[in-house]
Amino acid sequence: MSPSIISVIATLSGITPDDVFDRVSDFASFGDHVPMVDRITVTDPESRDAAGYVRSSSWSTHFRGGLLQWVETDTVDVAGRTVTFEQSSGDLGSFDGRWAVRETADGGVEMAFDAAVDIGIPSMADMLNPVAAQELATGVHQIVDGLFGSGVVSVETGSRLTQR
């Protein structure tokens, strides 16, 4: 199978890296900004410390006239300002990636989203995986606009089909 890789990088101003991380790690709020989201439920971790924690999130999104549903394991690294996720069950063949936030040299903030998605239908992967990646990129753009509004300086998107 050939997953599609999507990368979205947003440059932000007027907000701290910690505030950006707090917002992008609040997956439950994404539905407020993205029409394609039907429902996101985040399960609180059994234990949480200042450095990080592991949680579960359940997703239901509209895709090509139907619903895609999956559960993912989210590893939240508060100190490193990253959330790494991997589908643990669901409709997709595979879906994994990360959100990362860092301060730039000029005092701005960069938020990066990188993911690999495989729709899980080998005979249609070359056609559907890029469509899924494009829908994902659109959703991430909507999340960035919804979470940061006028603080968005720029958003760049890249994608490619890759062999794993």
C-alpha positions, 0 to 999 in steps of 0.5 A, spaced: 500 500 500 502 507 498 500 512 504 499 519 502 504 524 506 501 530 508 505 536 511 502 543 513 506 548 516 503 554 519 507 561 521 503 564 527 504 571 531 502 574 537 501 568 541 506 564 545 508 557 543 505 554 549 498 557 548 499 554 541 500 547 543 494 548 548 490 549 543 492 544 538 492 539 543 485 540 545 482 535 539 475 535 542 475 543 540 476 541 533 469 540 531 468 547 532 472 549 526 471 544 521 465 542 518 467 535 516 468 533 523 462 529 526 464 528 533 471 527 536 471 524 543 477 525 547 478 520 553 482 523 559 489 519 561 489 515 567 495 519 569 498 525 567 504 529 569 507 535 567 512 532 562 506 528 558 501 523 558 498 518 553 490 518 551 485 516 547 481 519 542 475 517 537 474 520 531 468 521 526 469 525 520 465 526 513 468 523 507 465 522 500 458 521 502 459 517 508 463 517 515 470 515 517 471 513 524 477 511 528 480 511 535 487 513 535 492 513 541 495 520 542 502 521 546 502 528 548 509 531 550 508 537 553 515 539 554 517 538 547 510 541 545 508 535 540 502 530 540 504 524 536 498 519 534 497 513 531 490 509 529 489 503 534 482 501 530 477 504 525 476 504 518 482 507 515 488 502 513 493 506 517 493 513 520 499 516 524 503 523 524 504 528 529 502 536 531 509 540 533 510 547 535 516 550 536 518 558 537 522 560 531 528 564 531 525 571 530 520 570 536 514 567 532 511 560 532 511 555 527 506 549 528 507 543 524 502 537 522 505 531 519 501 525 517 501 519 513 494 516 511 492 510 507 485 509 506 486 501 506 483 499 500 489 496 496 486 496 489 484 504 490 490 506 494 493 510 488 486 514 487 483 515 494 489 516 498 491 523 495 483 524 496 484 523 503 490 527 504 487 533 501 481 532 505 485 532 511 489 538 509 483 542 508 481 540 515 488 542 518 487 549 514 480 550 517 483 548 524 489 553 524 484 558 521 479 557 527 484 556 532 488 562 531 484 567 526 488 573 525 494 570 528 496 566 522 501 569 518 502 563 513 500 556 511 504 552 507 501 545 505 505 539 501 503 532 500 506 526 496 505 519 495 510 514 498 512 507 498 512 504 505 
